[in-house]
């Protein structure tokens, strides 16, 4: 693992840990999620796929101390400069 990918993994873990610690995860529509990303210079997004019979695309990011989550039936068109970290899964309480 390179230093860059190690740093990205650590940042992704920090997003998830912050969500666990605060217990606040904002679920939103995919278009609103992309809007949150456009407010950031170089957003970090954790991405996973899921689904039993049909594939869904899950995204998690942090912005101003809150964790934002969305799920979509199609891959999102993320803004230029988005750093994408792939995860095996994203677990969101009550999902």
Biopython code that builds the backbone (N, CA, C, O; Angstrom):
import numpy as np
from Bio.PDB.StructureBuilder import StructureBuilder

atoms = [
    (1, "UNK", "N", (0.864, -1.181, 0.000)),
    (1, "UNK", "CA", (0.000, 0.000, 0.000)),
    (1, "UNK", "C", (0.897, 1.226, 0.000)),
    (1, "UNK", "O", (1.824, 1.340, 0.802)),
    (2, "UNK", "N", (0.602, 2.140, -0.916)),
    (2, "UNK", "CA", (1.403, 3.357, -0.994)),
    (2, "UNK", "C", (1.003, 4.310, 0.119)),
    (2, "UNK", "O", (-0.034, 4.140, 0.760)),
    (3, "UNK", "N", (1.839, 5.312, 0.339)),
    (3, "UNK", "CA", (1.538, 6.304, 1.375)),
    (3, "UNK", "C", (0.247, 7.041, 1.054)),
    (3, "UNK", "O", (-0.529, 7.362, 1.954)),
    (4, "UNK", "N", (0.014, 7.313, -0.244)),
    (4, "UNK", "CA", (-1.213, 8.029, -0.640)),
    (4, "UNK", "C", (-2.449, 7.187, -0.358)),
    (4, "UNK", "O", (-3.434, 7.685, 0.187)),
    (5, "UNK", "N", (-2.395, 5.902, -0.732)),
    (5, "UNK", "CA", (-3.572, 5.068, -0.486)),
    (5, "UNK", "C", (-3.735, 4.794, 1.000)),
    (5, "UNK", "O", (-4.859, 4.636, 1.476)),
    (6, "UNK", "N", (-2.633, 4.735, 1.743)),
    (6, "UNK", "CA", (-2.718, 4.582, 3.195)),
    (6, "UNK", "C", (-3.362, 5.798, 3.831)),
    (6, "UNK", "O", (-4.152, 5.672, 4.767)),
    (7, "UNK", "N", (-3.025, 6.982, 3.322)),
    (7, "UNK", "CA", (-3.622, 8.212, 3.830)),
    (7, "UNK", "C", (-5.100, 8.282, 3.502)),
    (7, "UNK", "O", (-5.901, 8.720, 4.328)),
    (8, "UNK", "N", (-5.471, 7.851, 2.297)),
    (8, "UNK", "CA", (-6.890, 7.849, 1.910)),
    (8, "UNK", "C", (-7.676, 6.863, 2.756)),
    (8, "UNK", "O", (-8.801, 7.152, 3.163)),
    (9, "UNK", "N", (-7.095, 5.706, 3.022)),
    (9, "UNK", "CA", (-7.769, 4.712, 3.868)),
    (9, "UNK", "C", (-7.951, 5.253, 5.281)),
    (9, "UNK", "O", (-8.993, 5.045, 5.902)),
    (10, "UNK", "N", (-6.936, 5.946, 5.785)),
    (10, "UNK", "CA", (-7.039, 6.531, 7.123)),
    (10, "UNK", "C", (-8.114, 7.611, 7.159)),
    (10, "UNK", "O", (-8.858, 7.719, 8.133)),
    (11, "UNK", "N", (-8.194, 8.409, 6.096)),
    (11, "UNK", "CA", (-9.218, 9.451, 6.033)),
    (11, "UNK", "C", (-10.613, 8.839, 5.968)),
    (11, "UNK", "O", (-11.541, 9.332, 6.610)),
    (12, "UNK", "N", (-10.763, 7.764, 5.191)),
    (12, "UNK", "CA", (-12.057, 7.077, 5.106)),
    (12, "UNK", "C", (-12.442, 6.501, 6.456)),
    (12, "UNK", "O", (-13.599, 6.589, 6.868)),
    (13, "UNK", "N", (-11.482, 5.916, 7.139)),
    (13, "UNK", "CA", (-11.747, 5.374, 8.478)),
    (13, "UNK", "C", (-12.145, 6.487, 9.434)),
    (13, "UNK", "O", (-12.993, 6.282, 10.303)),
    (14, "UNK", "N", (-11.544, 7.661, 9.286)),
    (14, "UNK", "CA", (-11.884, 8.796, 10.147)),
    (14, "UNK", "C", (-13.325, 9.249, 9.915)),
    (14, "UNK", "O", (-14.022, 9.598, 10.868)),
    (15, "UNK", "N", (-13.780, 9.246, 8.650)),
    (15, "UNK", "CA", (-15.161, 9.609, 8.340)),
    (15, "UNK", "C", (-16.109, 8.643, 9.027)),
    (15, "UNK", "O", (-17.075, 9.061, 9.666)),
    (16, "UNK", "N", (-15.835, 7.359, 8.898)),
    (16, "UNK", "CA", (-16.697, 6.339, 9.497)),
    (16, "UNK", "C", (-16.659, 6.432, 11.016)),
    (16, "UNK", "O", (-17.698, 6.324, 11.668)),
    (17, "UNK", "N", (-15.480, 6.630, 11.585)),
    (17, "UNK", "CA", (-15.359, 6.733, 13.040)),
    (17, "UNK", "C", (-16.093, 7.963, 13.571)),
    (17, "UNK", "O", (-16.720, 7.907, 14.629)),
    (18, "UNK", "N", (-16.014, 9.069, 12.839)),
    (18, "UNK", "CA", (-16.718, 10.283, 13.257)),
    (18, "UNK", "C", (-18.224, 10.048, 13.254)),
    (18, "UNK", "O", (-18.936, 10.514, 14.143)),
    (19, "UNK", "N", (-18.701, 9.325, 12.251)),
    (19, "UNK", "CA", (-20.131, 9.027, 12.186)),
    (19, "UNK", "C", (-20.548, 8.135, 13.344)),
    (19, "UNK", "O", (-21.611, 8.336, 13.932)),
    (20, "UNK", "N", (-19.722, 7.153, 13.675)),
    (20, "UNK", "CA", (-20.035, 6.278, 14.808)),
    (20, "UNK", "C", (-20.045, 7.063, 16.112)),
    (20, "UNK", "O", (-20.927, 6.874, 16.951)),
    (21, "UNK", "N", (-19.068, 7.939, 16.279)),
    (21, "UNK", "CA", (-18.934, 8.693, 17.528)),
    (21, "UNK", "C", (-20.091, 9.662, 17.711)),
    (21, "UNK", "O", (-20.631, 9.791, 18.810)),
    (22, "UNK", "N", (-20.467, 10.336, 16.645)),
    (22, "UNK", "CA", (-21.524, 11.336, 16.769)),
    (22, "UNK", "C", (-22.903, 10.734, 16.618)),
    (22, "UNK", "O", (-23.884, 11.271, 17.132)),
    (23, "UNK", "N", (-22.977, 9.614, 15.910)),
    (23, "UNK", "CA", (-24.264, 8.992, 15.679)),
    (23, "UNK", "C", (-25.105, 9.741, 14.657)),
    (23, "UNK", "O", (-26.275, 9.410, 14.460)),
    (24, "UNK", "N", (-24.534, 10.737, 14.010)),
    (24, "UNK", "CA", (-25.289, 11.545, 13.053)),
    (24, "UNK", "C", (-24.844, 11.199, 11.639)),
    (24, "UNK", "O", (-23.709, 11.464, 11.242)),
    (25, "UNK", "N", (-25.748, 10.612, 10.904)),
    (25, "UNK", "CA", (-25.522, 10.362, 9.489)),
    (25, "UNK", "C", (-26.737, 10.916, 8.760)),
    (25, "UNK", "O", (-27.870, 10.514, 9.025)),
    (26, "UNK", "N", (-26.496, 11.825, 7.860)),
    (26, "UNK", "CA", (-27.570, 12.457, 7.113)),
    (26, "UNK", "C", (-27.787, 11.663, 5.829)),
    (26, "UNK", "O", (-26.899, 11.583, 4.980)),
    (27, "UNK", "N", (-28.968, 11.081, 5.696)),
    (27, "UNK", "CA", (-29.316, 10.365, 4.462)),
    (27, "UNK", "C", (-29.983, 11.359, 3.529)),
    (27, "UNK", "O", (-30.826, 12.152, 3.949)),
    (28, "UNK", "N", (-29.600, 11.312, 2.263)),
    (28, "UNK", "CA", (-30.148, 12.274, 1.313)),
    (28, "UNK", "C", (-30.290, 11.659, -0.066)),
    (28, "UNK", "O", (-29.748, 10.591, -0.349)),
    (29, "UNK", "N", (-31.031, 12.355, -0.918)),
    (29, "UNK", "CA", (-31.173, 11.940, -2.305)),
    (29, "UNK", "C", (-29.832, 12.101, -3.008)),
    (29, "UNK", "O", (-29.033, 12.960, -2.635)),
    (30, "UNK", "N", (-29.579, 11.273, -4.030)),
    (30, "UNK", "CA", (-28.301, 11.360, -4.750)),
    (30, "UNK", "C", (-27.973, 12.757, -5.285)),
    (30, "UNK", "O", (-26.819, 13.179, -5.218)),
    (31, "UNK", "N", (-28.961, 13.479, -5.810)),
    (31, "UNK", "CA", (-28.676, 14.818, -6.353)),
    (31, "UNK", "C", (-28.238, 15.780, -5.255)),
    (31, "UNK", "O", (-27.374, 16.627, -5.480)),
    (32, "UNK", "N", (-28.828, 15.656, -4.069)),
    (32, "UNK", "CA", (-28.429, 16.497, -2.936)),
    (32, "UNK", "C", (-27.028, 16.131, -2.466)),
    (32, "UNK", "O", (-26.258, 17.003, -2.063)),
    (33, "UNK", "N", (-26.695, 14.845, -2.515)),
    (33, "UNK", "CA", (-25.363, 14.385, -2.124)),
    (33, "UNK", "C", (-24.305, 15.004, -3.041)),
    (33, "UNK", "O", (-23.284, 15.507, -2.572)),
    (34, "UNK", "N", (-24.557, 14.961, -4.346)),
    (34, "UNK", "CA", (-23.616, 15.555, -5.306)),
    (34, "UNK", "C", (-23.481, 17.052, -5.050)),
    (34, "UNK", "O", (-22.390, 17.603, -5.191)),
    (35, "UNK", "N", (-24.568, 17.715, -4.678)),
    (35, "UNK", "CA", (-24.521, 19.148, -4.354)),
    (35, "UNK", "C", (-23.585, 19.407, -3.181)),
    (35, "UNK", "O", (-22.824, 20.374, -3.202)),
    (36, "UNK", "N", (-23.629, 18.559, -2.157)),
    (36, "UNK", "CA", (-22.714, 18.692, -1.006)),
    (36, "UNK", "C", (-21.264, 18.568, -1.487)),
    (36, "UNK", "O", (-20.388, 19.296, -1.021)),
    (37, "UNK", "N", (-21.017, 17.652, -2.412)),
    (37, "UNK", "CA", (-19.653, 17.464, -2.920)),
    (37, "UNK", "C", (-19.160, 18.688, -3.676)),
    (37, "UNK", "O", (-17.976, 19.020, -3.610)),
    (38, "UNK", "N", (-20.056, 19.366, -4.396)),
    (38, "UNK", "CA", (-19.630, 20.536, -5.178)),
    (38, "UNK", "C", (-19.231, 21.705, -4.287)),
    (38, "UNK", "O", (-18.582, 22.642, -4.752)),
    (39, "UNK", "N", (-19.610, 21.663, -3.012)),
    (39, "UNK", "CA", (-19.241, 22.721, -2.069)),
    (39, "UNK", "C", (-17.810, 22.568, -1.544)),
    (39, "UNK", "O", (-17.287, 23.461, -0.877)),
    (40, "UNK", "N", (-17.183, 21.425, -1.853)),
    (40, "UNK", "CA", (-15.848, 21.126, -1.340)),
    (40, "UNK", "C", (-14.829, 21.183, -2.471)),
    (40, "UNK", "O", (-15.147, 20.896, -3.625)),
    (41, "UNK", "N", (-13.599, 21.556, -2.124)),
    (41, "UNK", "CA", (-12.547, 21.653, -3.142)),
    (41, "UNK", "C", (-12.124, 20.274, -3.630)),
    (41, "UNK", "O", (-12.111, 20.031, -4.837)),
    (42, "UNK", "N", (-11.780, 19.377, -2.732)),
    (42, "UNK", "CA", (-11.355, 18.019, -3.084)),
    (42, "UNK", "C", (-12.047, 17.042, -2.145)),
    (42, "UNK", "O", (-11.426, 16.563, -1.196)),
    (43, "UNK", "N", (-13.319, 16.736, -2.386)),
    (43, "UNK", "CA", (-14.060, 15.882, -1.459)),
    (43, "UNK", "C", (-13.541, 14.450, -1.446)),
    (43, "UNK", "O", (-13.066, 13.930, -2.456)),
    (44, "UNK", "N", (-13.643, 13.833, -0.284)),
    (44, "UNK", "CA", (-13.306, 12.426, -0.113)),
    (44, "UNK", "C", (-14.618, 11.666, -0.007)),
    (44, "UNK", "O", (-15.470, 12.007, 0.813)),
    (45, "UNK", "N", (-14.785, 10.645, -0.826)),
    (45, "UNK", "CA", (-16.012, 9.855, -0.842)),
    (45, "UNK", "C", (-15.652, 8.386, -0.686)),
    (45, "UNK", "O", (-14.788, 7.864, -1.390)),
    (46, "UNK", "N", (-16.331, 7.728, 0.253)),
    (46, "UNK", "CA", (-16.217, 6.279, 0.402)),
    (46, "UNK", "C", (-17.350, 5.687, -0.423)),
    (46, "UNK", "O", (-18.497, 6.120, -0.311)),
    (47, "UNK", "N", (-17.026, 4.684, -1.261)),
    (47, "UNK", "CA", (-17.994, 4.116, -2.194)),
    (47, "UNK", "C", (-18.012, 2.593, -2.063)),
    (47, "UNK", "O", (-16.967, 1.954, -1.941)),
    (48, "UNK", "N", (-19.205, 2.033, -2.091)),
    (48, "UNK", "CA", (-19.364, 0.578, -2.077)),
    (48, "UNK", "C", (-20.578, 0.225, -2.923)),
    (48, "UNK", "O", (-21.442, 1.067, -3.164)),
    (49, "UNK", "N", (-20.637, -1.013, -3.369)),
    (49, "UNK", "CA", (-21.824, -1.503, -4.053)),
    (49, "UNK", "C", (-22.493, -2.523, -3.157)),
    (49, "UNK", "O", (-21.837, -3.183, -2.351)),
    (50, "UNK", "N", (-23.789, -2.647, -3.299)),
    (50, "UNK", "CA", (-24.546, -3.596, -2.501)),
    (50, "UNK", "C", (-25.750, -4.063, -3.283)),
    (50, "UNK", "O", (-25.879, -3.801, -4.479)),
    (51, "UNK", "N", (-26.627, -4.759, -2.590)),
    (51, "UNK", "CA", (-27.853, -5.224, -3.208)),
    (51, "UNK", "C", (-27.871, -6.733, -3.339)),
    (51, "UNK", "O", (-26.834, -7.368, -3.530)),
    (52, "UNK", "N", (-29.056, -7.295, -3.236)),
    (52, "UNK", "CA", (-29.213, -8.738, -3.333)),
    (52, "UNK", "C", (-29.616, -9.145, -4.746)),
    (52, "UNK", "O", (-28.967, -9.998, -5.352)),
    (53, "UNK", "N", (-30.670, -8.551, -5.270)),
    (53, "UNK", "CA", (-31.154, -8.894, -6.610)),
    (53, "UNK", "C", (-30.769, -7.856, -7.651)),
    (53, "UNK", "O", (-30.610, -8.178, -8.828)),
    (54, "UNK", "N", (-30.620, -6.617, -7.217)),
    (54, "UNK", "CA", (-30.161, -5.551, -8.105)),
    (54, "UNK", "C", (-29.035, -4.799, -7.406)),
    (54, "UNK", "O", (-29.030, -4.670, -6.182)),
    (55, "UNK", "N", (-28.100, -4.315, -8.176)),
    (55, "UNK", "CA", (-26.963, -3.593, -7.615)),
    (55, "UNK", "C", (-27.381, -2.183, -7.227)),
    (55, "UNK", "O", (-28.101, -1.513, -7.967)),
    (56, "UNK", "N", (-26.920, -1.736, -6.055)),
    (56, "UNK", "CA", (-27.078, -0.335, -5.684)),
    (56, "UNK", "C", (-25.701, 0.232, -5.374)),
    (56, "UNK", "O", (-24.782, -0.503, -5.014)),
    (57, "UNK", "N", (-25.571, 1.522, -5.515)),
    (57, "UNK", "CA", (-24.306, 2.217, -5.338)),
    (57, "UNK", "C", (-24.431, 3.104, -4.105)),
    (57, "UNK", "O", (-25.331, 3.940, -4.023)),
    (58, "UNK", "N", (-23.525, 2.920, -3.147)),
    (58, "UNK", "CA", (-23.593, 3.626, -1.870)),
    (58, "UNK", "C", (-22.404, 4.570, -1.750)),
    (58, "UNK", "O", (-21.281, 4.240, -2.132)),
    (59, "UNK", "N", (-22.683, 5.756, -1.207)),
    (59, "UNK", "CA", (-21.668, 6.796, -1.084)),
    (59, "UNK", "C", (-21.747, 7.446, 0.285)),
    (59, "UNK", "O", (-22.835, 7.681, 0.811)),
    (60, "UNK", "N", (-20.580, 7.736, 0.860)),
    (60, "UNK", "CA", (-20.490, 8.377, 2.167)),
    (60, "UNK", "C", (-19.407, 9.444, 2.104)),
    (60, "UNK", "O", (-18.325, 9.207, 1.567)),
    (61, "UNK", "N", (-19.699, 10.623, 2.653)),
    (61, "UNK", "CA", (-18.707, 11.697, 2.729)),
    (61, "UNK", "C", (-18.913, 12.465, 4.021)),
    (61, "UNK", "O", (-19.928, 12.307, 4.701)),
    (62, "UNK", "N", (-17.950, 13.287, 4.346)),
    (62, "UNK", "CA", (-18.042, 14.143, 5.517)),
    (62, "UNK", "C", (-17.960, 15.594, 5.055)),
    (62, "UNK", "O", (-17.179, 15.934, 4.166)),
    (63, "UNK", "N", (-18.782, 16.445, 5.675)),
    (63, "UNK", "CA", (-18.764, 17.864, 5.344)),
    (63, "UNK", "C", (-19.162, 18.652, 6.582)),
    (63, "UNK", "O", (-20.242, 18.446, 7.135)),
    (64, "UNK", "N", (-18.289, 19.554, 7.017)),
    (64, "UNK", "CA", (-18.518, 20.410, 8.182)),
    (64, "UNK", "C", (-18.942, 19.617, 9.420)),
    (64, "UNK", "O", (-19.838, 20.022, 10.160)),
    (65, "UNK", "N", (-18.281, 18.486, 9.623)),
    (65, "UNK", "CA", (-18.498, 17.707, 10.836)),
    (65, "UNK", "C", (-19.654, 16.721, 10.800)),
    (65, "UNK", "O", (-19.897, 16.021, 11.782)),
    (66, "UNK", "N", (-20.364, 16.656, 9.691)),
    (66, "UNK", "CA", (-21.458, 15.701, 9.562)),
    (66, "UNK", "C", (-21.116, 14.670, 8.494)),
    (66, "UNK", "O", (-20.358, 14.953, 7.566)),
    (67, "UNK", "N", (-21.675, 13.482, 8.631)),
    (67, "UNK", "CA", (-21.491, 12.434, 7.633)),
    (67, "UNK", "C", (-22.752, 12.394, 6.763)),
    (67, "UNK", "O", (-23.870, 12.390, 7.277)),
    (68, "UNK", "N", (-22.560, 12.363, 5.447)),
    (68, "UNK", "CA", (-23.662, 12.340, 4.493)),
    (68, "UNK", "C", (-23.613, 11.037, 3.707)),
    (68, "UNK", "O", (-22.549, 10.611, 3.256)),
    (69, "UNK", "N", (-24.781, 10.406, 3.547)),
    (69, "UNK", "CA", (-24.884, 9.106, 2.900)),
    (69, "UNK", "C", (-25.981, 9.139, 1.849)),
    (69, "UNK", "O", (-27.021, 9.769, 2.040)),
    (70, "UNK", "N", (-25.739, 8.454, 0.737)),
    (70, "UNK", "CA", (-26.787, 8.251, -0.254)),
    (70, "UNK", "C", (-26.623, 6.886, -0.895)),
    (70, "UNK", "O", (-25.551, 6.282, -0.872)),
    (71, "UNK", "N", (-27.721, 6.424, -1.466)),
    (71, "UNK", "CA", (-27.734, 5.161, -2.194)),
    (71, "UNK", "C", (-28.460, 5.426, -3.509)),
    (71, "UNK", "O", (-29.476, 6.120, -3.536)),
    (72, "UNK", "N", (-27.932, 4.868, -4.601)),
    (72, "UNK", "CA", (-28.489, 5.116, -5.920)),
    (72, "UNK", "C", (-28.547, 3.822, -6.717)),
    (72, "UNK", "O", (-27.757, 2.906, -6.491)),
    (73, "UNK", "N", (-29.484, 3.758, -7.646)),
    (73, "UNK", "CA", (-29.584, 2.577, -8.517)),
    (73, "UNK", "C", (-28.597, 2.650, -9.677)),
    (73, "UNK", "O", (-28.369, 1.656, -10.366)),
    (74, "UNK", "N", (-28.015, 3.822, -9.893)),
    (74, "UNK", "CA", (-27.011, 4.010, -10.948)),
    (74, "UNK", "C", (-25.798, 4.716, -10.344)),
    (74, "UNK", "O", (-25.940, 5.445, -9.361)),
    (75, "UNK", "N", (-24.606, 4.514, -10.914)),
    (75, "UNK", "CA", (-23.431, 5.228, -10.404)),
    (75, "UNK", "C", (-23.616, 6.738, -10.525)),
    (75, "UNK", "O", (-24.179, 7.227, -11.504)),
    (76, "UNK", "N", (-23.136, 7.473, -9.518)),
    (76, "UNK", "CA", (-23.240, 8.933, -9.540)),
    (76, "UNK", "C", (-22.115, 9.545, -10.364)),
    (76, "UNK", "O", (-21.008, 9.009, -10.427)),
    (77, "UNK", "N", (-22.411, 10.656, -10.983)),
    (77, "UNK", "CA", (-21.415, 11.443, -11.698)),
    (77, "UNK", "C", (-20.812, 12.407, -10.674)),
    (77, "UNK", "O", (-21.388, 13.458, -10.389)),
    (78, "UNK", "N", (-19.664, 12.050, -10.129)),
    (78, "UNK", "CA", (-19.046, 12.835, -9.058)),
    (78, "UNK", "C", (-18.249, 14.000, -9.632)),
    (78, "UNK", "O", (-17.703, 13.897, -10.731)),
    (79, "UNK", "N", (-18.181, 15.100, -8.902)),
    (79, "UNK", "CA", (-17.441, 16.273, -9.393)),
    (79, "UNK", "C", (-15.953, 15.973, -9.608)),
    (79, "UNK", "O", (-15.373, 15.099, -8.964)),
    (80, "UNK", "N", (-15.374, 16.710, -10.512)),
    (80, "UNK", "CA", (-13.938, 16.600, -10.777)),
    (80, "UNK", "C", (-13.172, 16.885, -9.491)),
    (80, "UNK", "O", (-13.533, 17.797, -8.747)),
    (81, "UNK", "N", (-12.124, 16.121, -9.222)),
    (81, "UNK", "CA", (-11.304, 16.319, -8.041)),
    (81, "UNK", "C", (-11.745, 15.484, -6.851)),
    (81, "UNK", "O", (-11.112, 15.529, -5.797)),
    (82, "UNK", "N", (-12.834, 14.715, -7.005)),
    (82, "UNK", "CA", (-13.295, 13.852, -5.915)),
    (82, "UNK", "C", (-12.338, 12.688, -5.738)),
    (82, "UNK", "O", (-12.007, 11.990, -6.697)),
    (83, "UNK", "N", (-11.895, 12.484, -4.504)),
    (83, "UNK", "CA", (-11.059, 11.333, -4.187)),
    (83, "UNK", "C", (-11.989, 10.210, -3.764)),
    (83, "UNK", "O", (-12.752, 10.353, -2.808)),
    (84, "UNK", "N", (-11.926, 9.095, -4.474)),
    (84, "UNK", "CA", (-12.837, 7.982, -4.251)),
    (84, "UNK", "C", (-12.095, 6.844, -3.577)),
    (84, "UNK", "O", (-11.055, 6.399, -4.063)),
    (85, "UNK", "N", (-12.624, 6.375, -2.463)),
    (85, "UNK", "CA", (-12.065, 5.250, -1.728)),
    (85, "UNK", "C", (-13.091, 4.125, -1.806)),
    (85, "UNK", "O", (-14.243, 4.295, -1.406)),
    (86, "UNK", "N", (-12.667, 2.987, -2.320)),
    (86, "UNK", "CA", (-13.570, 1.850, -2.445)),
    (86, "UNK", "C", (-13.564, 1.025, -1.173)),
    (86, "UNK", "O", (-12.508, 0.733, -0.611)),
    (87, "UNK", "N", (-14.756, 0.653, -0.725)),
    (87, "UNK", "CA", (-14.900, -0.175, 0.470)),
    (87, "UNK", "C", (-15.683, -1.429, 0.092)),
    (87, "UNK", "O", (-16.459, -1.416, -0.864)),
    (88, "UNK", "N", (-15.480, -2.508, 0.843)),
    (88, "UNK", "CA", (-16.266, -3.719, 0.617)),
    (88, "UNK", "C", (-17.736, -3.464, 0.916)),
    (88, "UNK", "O", (-18.618, -3.968, 0.221)),
    (89, "UNK", "N", (-17.989, -2.678, 1.953)),
    (89, "UNK", "CA", (-19.361, -2.349, 2.326)),
    (89, "UNK", "C", (-19.374, -1.078, 3.157)),
    (89, "UNK", "O", (-18.364, -0.673, 3.732)),
    (90, "UNK", "N", (-20.543, -0.464, 3.203)),
    (90, "UNK", "CA", (-20.773, 0.684, 4.073)),
    (90, "UNK", "C", (-21.949, 0.302, 4.962)),
    (90, "UNK", "O", (-23.022, -0.049, 4.471)),
    (91, "UNK", "N", (-21.740, 0.371, 6.258)),
    (91, "UNK", "CA", (-22.804, 0.053, 7.189)),
    (91, "UNK", "C", (-23.317, 1.348, 7.803)),
    (91, "UNK", "O", (-22.554, 2.113, 8.394)),
    (92, "UNK", "N", (-24.600, 1.582, 7.658)),
    (92, "UNK", "CA", (-25.225, 2.773, 8.221)),
    (92, "UNK", "C", (-26.310, 2.293, 9.177)),
    (92, "UNK", "O", (-27.186, 1.531, 8.768)),
    (93, "UNK", "N", (-26.276, 2.717, 10.441)),
    (93, "UNK", "CA", (-27.279, 2.271, 11.404)),
    (93, "UNK", "C", (-28.706, 2.559, 10.927)),
    (93, "UNK", "O", (-28.999, 3.644, 10.425)),
    (94, "UNK", "N", (-29.567, 1.586, 11.090)),
    (94, "UNK", "CA", (-30.960, 1.749, 10.729)),
    (94, "UNK", "C", (-31.245, 1.707, 9.255)),
    (94, "UNK", "O", (-32.356, 2.019, 8.826)),
    (95, "UNK", "N", (-30.257, 1.323, 8.465)),
    (95, "UNK", "CA", (-30.447, 1.292, 7.021)),
    (95, "UNK", "C", (-31.165, 0.042, 6.618)),
    (95, "UNK", "O", (-31.421, -0.169, 5.432)),
]
sb = StructureBuilder()
sb.init_structure("model")
sb.init_model(0)
sb.init_chain("A")
sb.init_seg("    ")
for serial, (resi, resn, name, xyz) in enumerate(atoms, 1):
    if name == "N":
        sb.init_residue(resn, " ", resi, " ")
    sb.init_atom(name, np.array(xyz, "f"), 0.0, 1.0, " ", f" {name:<3s}", serial, name[0])
structure = sb.get_structure()
